[in-house]
Amino acid sequence: MTQPQAEPTPVLVEVPHSGLQIPTEVEHELDASPLAVLRDSDLYVDQLYARAPSFGATLLVSRVSRYVVDLNRGPDDVDSAAVPRHPKARHIPARGVVWRACTDGTPLLHAPLTVDQFSRRLERYYEPYHRALRKMASQIRKQHGHVMVLAAHSMPSEGRRVLGGKPVPRADVVPGTRGRSTADSRIIDLIDAHFREAGLSVKHDEPYRGGWTTAHYGTPSEGRHVVQIELNRALYVDERSSEIKKNDFALLQTVLDELVAKLGEMMSNEVQFATG
């Protein structure tokens, strides 16, 4: 957690998927190459938002790989093939709160987890992150009357509408608000306009509507606003080598700095945000 380094604003940037660390205690449970860990992370997103505290925002970053726990899924999102004996387990296609396969379909778990193994992962890596997120969001809301959580993610530049189908290019930026339900309309409109004015293409809720964090914490009527921002990795990374495109990275970082500053200014000057 990095506290604001300027006048605090109601903005909290959380980065759940940029971590690359796999703790020693779970290494033997996984069969993941360093390349796979890198590819399935939200690569360098923590660095893109590293200057957010300079604009008054609070920054929360996980350093643990999503191969350990996926912090943007619910704690009861349990894949029955990954944790067969869990009482809440159900059929999930490979990636619940604990993944059993990488995004390319390569098996990730050496063997299904016991309930104890699964519970330890949540206790040590999932719950501390969300306790910190809840605590800081609550403190900001108490101080300012409302809080704006910017859930910072990245996505591959192409996807597939159907399994085995042709690659489909994605927009530069995908704000996820689950049908404009997780944040005030003014916030959503500001984000949309900001990226378009920067010359970037924007498509709301497709292919990502906002994950568990957005749905769970985004309650605008209670002063809690959440927008998930998916950035097209091709904007700042060579997707073949995973190396930063230095000039493009610097330009995008400036765009994000300006977004954090604009959101902070808007929310600091507004007494109340109603559901829009």
N, C-alpha and C positions, 0 to 999 in steps of 0.2 A: 504494500500500500504506500503510495506517495501522496503526501498531503499537498494542498495548494501552496504555490510559492508566490502567489499574488493575492489580491483581495479575493476571498473565497466566493465562488458562485454556486448555484444549485446543481451544477453538472458533475456527474460521476461517470467516468469512462471505465468500463470493465472489459478486460481482454482474456477470455477463458481458454483460448485454443492455440496460443502462440508458443506454449511451453514445449520443450524437447526432452526434459529429464524423465528418466524411468528409474525410480528408486530401486536400490539393490534388492530389497525384500520381494519385489514382484518380477524381477528380471527373469527368473526361472520359469515363470508362468507364461511368458510371452515369447513369440518367435517373430521378432521384428527387426529388420535391417535398419541401420541408420538412415538410409535413403528413404525407406518407407515412412519412418518417423517424421522426417523432414517434409516429405510430400503431403502427408495427411495433417500437418500443422497449418495454422493460419500464419504463414511464414512472414516474419518481420512486422507483423501488425503492432506488436508492442513497441517497436522502434518508430513506426509511423506516428504513434500517439504519444511518444515519450515527452514531448514538450507541452502536453495538455496542462500539467500543473502550473506552468508559467503563465497560463491564461486563467488561472483561478479554479481549475477543475481538480477533482480528486481522481487518482488513477489506481486501479486494482488490476494486477497482472498475475496470472497463474504461470508457474514455471514447469509444471508437471505436464507431460504429454497426455493428449486425449486418449491414448492407448491404455492409460492407467484408469482414468475415469473421464467420461464426457460430461463436463460441467454445464452443458446447455441441454441436458436431458433430466427428466425427473428422477428422483431417487428410487421410485417404484417402477421405472421403465426397464424391466428385467427380462432379458431374452431367455426363454426356457432352454434353448440349446447351449447357452453360455453358463447358466446356473440352474441345472435341472431340478434341484430339490428346493429351490426358493418358493415359499408359499404364494408369492405374487407373480411368479414367472408366467409369461405368455409368449406366443409365437411372435417374434420380431425379426425382420429380415437383416440379421447379422449385427446391427448396431443399436443396442440399447445404451443404458448408462455405462455399461461395460461392453466394449466391442469384442466380438469373436472373429471378425474378419476385417481386413483393411478395405479401403474404398474400391480397390481393384479386384476384390473378391478373394485375395490371398488369405488363408487361415492365419489368425493372429494368436489364438490361445493354443498352448501345447495340449491342454486337456480342459474339459469343462471345470469350472470353479466350484468348490464347495461353498456352502452358505457362509461359513466362517471366513473364507478367503474373500468372498464378495463383500461381506460386512466390514472387514478390515480396510478394504480399499475406500469404502464410503466414509468410514470413521476418520481415516487419516488424511484423505486428499479431497473428498467431495464436501463433507460437512464443514471443515474449517473455512473453505473458500466462501461458501454461501453464508456462513455466520458473519464473516467479515463484510460481505456485500450487504446483508440485511442491516447490520449494525451501522455501517457508514451511511446507507441510504436513509435510515431512520434519523440519524444525527443531522444530516443535511436538511431533511424535511422539517425537523423540529426547529432548526435555525432559520430556514427561509420560508417555510410554509408549504413547500413543494420540492420535489427532486426530479431531475432529468437524468435517467440512466441511458448512456449511449453504449450499446452492446457491440463491441468492435470485432469484426470478423473479416475474412477474405474467402474468395471462392475461385476455383479454376475458371479459365476464360471460356470454356466450352462445357456443355452438358449434353445429356440425351433425354429426349422426351419419353422414349420407350427403350427398354433394355435391348441392346443390339442395334438400335437405330443410328441414324447419321448424327454426327456432332452438331449441336446447335449453339451458335455464338451467344454469349450472355451480355447483358448491359454492363456498362462501366461500374454502376452503383445500383445496388438493390436495397432500398430501405424496407425493412420488414416490420409491419405494425398490425398484422392479422386483421386486415380490412379496416385500417385506420381506427382500431379500437383500443390501442395500448398507449396512445399519447394524444394530447390536444392537437386539433387540426392546425393551429398556428405553428406548432413545432414541426409537424410533418411538412407543411408547406414551406417553411423556412429551409428545411433540409433539401427538399426538392429543388427549390429555386437556387440555392447556393451551388449545388453541384452542376446544374444546367448552365448557370452563369460562368462556371469554370470550364465550360466546353465539354462536359461529360454527359454521357447518356444515362438515363435513370429509368428504372422499371420497378414499380412497387410490388412487393410480395411474390415475385416470380424470379427464380424458383424457390425462394426462401421467404416464408411469411413471418419469421421470428420463431425461435425455439422456445424451450421451456422457460428460460429466464424472462423472455419478453412476455409470454402469456401469464406467467405466475406473478411477476412483480408489476406489470403494467396495469395500474388501476387509476386512470386519470381522475375519476370522481373523488378519489382520496388523496389527490396531489402527488401521485406516483406515475411518472411518464417514462415509458421505455420505447426506444427505437433500436432495432438491430440494423447495423450497417454492414452490408457485404460489399467488399471492394474486389473488383476483377483483378486477379494477380498479375495479369499481363500488363497492367498499368505501370507496375514498378519492379517486376521480377521477370527474368528469363526463365520461363517455365521448364525448359529442358535442363538447364544447369542449376536452377534455384539460386542464381546469383542476382544481386540487386542491380537494377539499371540506375546508376547513380544520379544522373540528371533527372530522370523521370521520378525517381524516389523523392528527391528534394522538392520537385514541383508539387507532387501529391501531398507531401508532408505539410507544405505551406497551405494548401487548400484545406487540409484537416485542422491545422492550427486556427485558420480563420473561421471554420465552422464552430469549433469549440468556443472561440471568443464570441461569436454571434449568439450562440445558444445561451452562453453565460450572461450576456448583456440583456437579451430578451427576458430571461427568467428572473434576473435580478431586478428588473424594472417593473415586472408585473406582480401585482399583489396576489392574484388568484388565477389559476387556470381551471376552467370548467371543462367538462367533457364536450368535445366539439364534434 
